[in-house]
Amino acid sequence: MPARFRLTLAQLNPTTGAIAANCDRARAVWAEARAAGADMVALPESFVTGYQTQDLVMRPQFWRDAMQAIEALAADCADGPIMAIGGPWHDGHALFNAYYILSGGQIAHVVRKHHLPNETVFDEKRQFTPAPLQEPVQICPLLIGMPICEDAWHRDVAAQHASKGAEILLVPNGSPYYRNKMADRWAVGGGRARETGLPLIYLNMVGGQDDQAFDGGSFVIHPDGTRQAQMGQFDEEICHINLQKGADGWRAEVQAPAALPDEWEADYRAMVVSLSDYFAKTGFKKALLGLSGGIDSALVATIAADALGPENVRCVMLPSEYTAESSLEDARELAENLGCRYDFLPISGPRAAVTEALAPLFDGTTPDVTEENIQSRLRGLLLMALSNKFCEMLLTTGNKSEVAVGYATIYGDMAGGY
């Protein structure tokens, strides 16, 4: 009878800072894995604290709370599958980005991250201490090497595990989305699998955290480049991977792959997930935005309706005497098609009042961009008043190109909470 091993992959969405809630999610998926007959359940990098915590993880009380919560989690999950879960670990001298192995009611092993990313959205070299190269961990019949996220993008960590007898590689991640990143992950994961001759299991989290979207897309890849399993992007998902030992070592049974979105759909899903989670994790329920009848605000309204539900989105048209009738019609029709509330709030009166108030000081000057920006800033003022009064977060509708070149009005169409 060939040796077999069942590994449950938990592609879940943690909340940054919500240690107790994240541990409750881990307990629930552990119970699901136990019911499915799993030998081990794996969760993503830094799942206990959420990712990224930024400087919060450097506070002694925070990492102490996380470590104590992991000890309690180990005690609660003693009778069942082994659990692998990410969280901070302090050895009394330094703080590490770590991956815990919980077995028999206690912390059996702590694997520490070697390569700390320190570019784009990452700042780990300031937050954590780089660990020396780690060794694989014996889990039931398997010796598992565990490069943590960035570790897998460098050859030395996987090579170290292979040289120490690892039979598979399990890579827990907190890997944020960018366009076509799945292809990069397949290339890197496939490269490590080919170089070591070992199957590689890539596990990522999902969800939004401030300006970052984590898209999941977890997979299993063999040394010959075949993907034996492919989980979806942007959605929470549980997948049970069956591994069997044969003449070529341990290999994963093939599973039907999830359908992945194309690059445009993936971009859109990233925006929807980011907005949805920003609201869910900050406690806001409703949104509003200024709807002009143009493309930018139309796209923001559509994203908001998909992320929050149209019943939770208020669209406000704030026309002046210069607003074209076609813009009024387009804005109203869009709100009706989406099923969002539509409010009509003309700014001609407030604009006239501001013009009158400034007239003595502007006397003798020629109208220019100043007068144009008054309209935008009046709209921002009125929208923020609605936001304050009804506790609805204002969404900014200016696009990145406009902001980059300065074609946006500060305190006007740049106003908003997200």
C-alpha positions, -999 to +999 in steps of 0.1 A: +000+000+000+017+033-011+021+060+015-006+087+013-010+122+028-040+145+027-033+183+029-061+208+032-053+242+017-072+271+033-072+301+009-089+325+033-092+362+040-078+374+073-084+408+089-054+428+099-051+432+136-081+409+144-061+382+161-090+365+178-113+365+148-085+352+125-078+324+150-115+315+151-114+312+113-084+289+116-103+267+142-133+265+118-112+254+088-093+229+110-126+213+120-135+211+083-102+195+075-106+170+103-141+161+090-125+156+055-099+132+069-069+155+064-035+149+079-026+186+079-043+219+072-022+249+059-031+286+062-013+315+045+016+336+057+009+359+087-027+347+089-030+351+126-023+388+125-034+395+089-011+409+063+003+435+061+004+447+096+030+474+089+044+488+122+016+473+143+036+440+144+066+458+160+046+466+191+056+442+218+020+437+232+008+429+197+033+402+189+029+388+224-009+386+219-004+369+186+020+343+201-003+336+230-032+332+206-012+307+186-005+287+217-042+286+225-049+276+190-025+247+193-042+235+225-077+238+209-066+219+178-048+190+195-071+161+184-070+162+147-049+173+117-016+192+122-020+229+115+005+252+097-002+289+102+017+321+098+023+347+125+051+367+143+076+349+165+100+366+190+128+346+204+136+370+232+161+389+211+145+395+176+112+394+158+107+370+129+081+365+102+073+329+110+053+298+101+041+277+130+035+240+130+009+230+156+008+194+166-004+174+196-017+205+214+015+225+212+038+244+189+060+217+174+081+238+151+086+274+140+099+280+105+113+315+100+115+336+069+149+341+054+144+366+025+126+398+036+111+418+008+117+455+010+104+471-022+070+484-036+045+477-008+069+457+014+089+470+043+098+438+061+135+445+066+126+472+090+099+451+107+115+417+110+149+400+114+161+378+085+165+342+097+193+318+087+184+292+061+158+268+076+155+230+075+125+209+064+100+197+090+089+161+095+051+159+094+038+123+095+054+104+066+065+136+048+096+158+052+083+192+041+103+223+032+085+255+038+099+286+020+078+316+032+066+338+003+096+358-008+118+328+000+104+310-030+115+338-053+151+329-045+168+297-054+188+292-022+160+285+002+144+257-019+178+243-026+186+242+011+154+223+018+161+198-010+196+193+002+183+184+036+159+158+022+127+177+017+101+156-002+077+185-011+077+222-008+049+241+008+050+279+002+026+300+024+021+335+009+008+370+014+012+379-022-007+410-035-022+412-069-008+429-100-019+423-136-007+390-150+009+380-117-004+344-120+020+338-149+049+351-127+039+328-099+037+298-121+071+306-136+087+310-102+070+280-086+076+259-116+113+269-116+117+259-079+100+226-085+121+218-116+154+228-099+147+206-068+127+178-084+100+183-058+063+191-061+056+227-050+024+238-032+017+275-034-008+288-009-019+324-010-045+345+009-073+365-006-089+398+004-083+435+005-061+455+030-060+492+024-044+497-010-035+460-015-056+432-030-046+396-024-060+373-051-053+338-040-048+317-071-031+289-050-018+259-070+002+227-070+029+222-096+051+192-104+087+192-114+077+187-150+057+219-150+022+203-149-002+220-125-021+193-106-044+218-089-054+254-095-076+273-071-096+304-081-087+340-077-102+365-053-125+340-036-121+321-004-117+284-011-108+252+007-091+225-013-081+190-002-049+178-019-042+141-020-005+132-022+009+097-028+044+083-028+056+065-058+087+056-077+093+093-085+087+104-049+056+122-036+032+134-062-003+151-060-034+137-076-047+159-103-078+180-097-101+199-120-087+235-122-107+265-113-115+289-142-093+320-139-104+355-150-086+372-179-065+403-172-094+428-175-118+408-154-090+402-128-083+440-126-120+446-120-123+419-094-093+434-076-111+467-074-143+452-062-126+430-035-105+460-023-135+482-019-157+455-004-131+446+022-122+482+030-158+488+040-162+454+058-129+458+078-135+495+087-172+491+096-187+513+069-219+500+053-229+526+027-212+547+001-219+578-019-203+594-049-207+623-072-221+611-105-213+633-135-225+613-164-189+606-174-169+574-176-148+577-144-177+582-120-198+556-139-171+530-134-168+539-097-205+535-092-205+501-109-176+489-088-194+501-057-227+485-066-209+451-071-188+455-040-215+467-016-248+460-032-267+488-051-290+494-022-260+506-002-248+531-029-260+567-033-253+585-065-255+623-065-257+645-095-245+681-087-251+701-119-243+737-126-257+758-154-229+745-176-239+708-172-251+693-205-285+677-207-269+645-220-248+643-188-279+646-167-296+619-187-266+595-186-262+599-149-298+592-141-300+563-164-268+547-150-281+549-114-315+534-125-298+506-143-276+498-113-305+501-089-287+527-068-303+557-051-301+588-073-301+623-058-302+656-077-284+685-059-278+716-081-248+738-072-258+770-091-271+787-059-240+780-038-217+789-067-234+822-071-231+829-034-193+821-034-189+843-065-206+871-048-186+867-016-153+867-036-163+895-059-147+924-039-114+905-037-114+893-073-123+927-087-102+936-117-090+900-123-098+878-153-117+846-147-095+815-150-090+780-135-098+794-101-135+799-109-136+765-126-122+748-094-148+765-073-174+742-089-154+711-081-148+722-045-184+730-039-193+695-050-167+681-026-181+702+002-217+691-004-207+654-008-187+655+024-217+670+042-239+641+030-211+617+041-210+632+076-247+634+080-256+599+068-224+580+077-218+571+041-182+569+029-175+592+000-157+575-029-132+594-050-139+593-087-107+609-102-086+584-120-049+578-115-038+594-147-056+627-138-041+626-103-006+619-117-005+649-140-024+672-117-056+673-136-077+670-105-089+694-079-076+691-043-106+694-019-128+689-049-130+657-070-101+643-049-122+644-018-132+610-004-123+582+019-114+556-007 
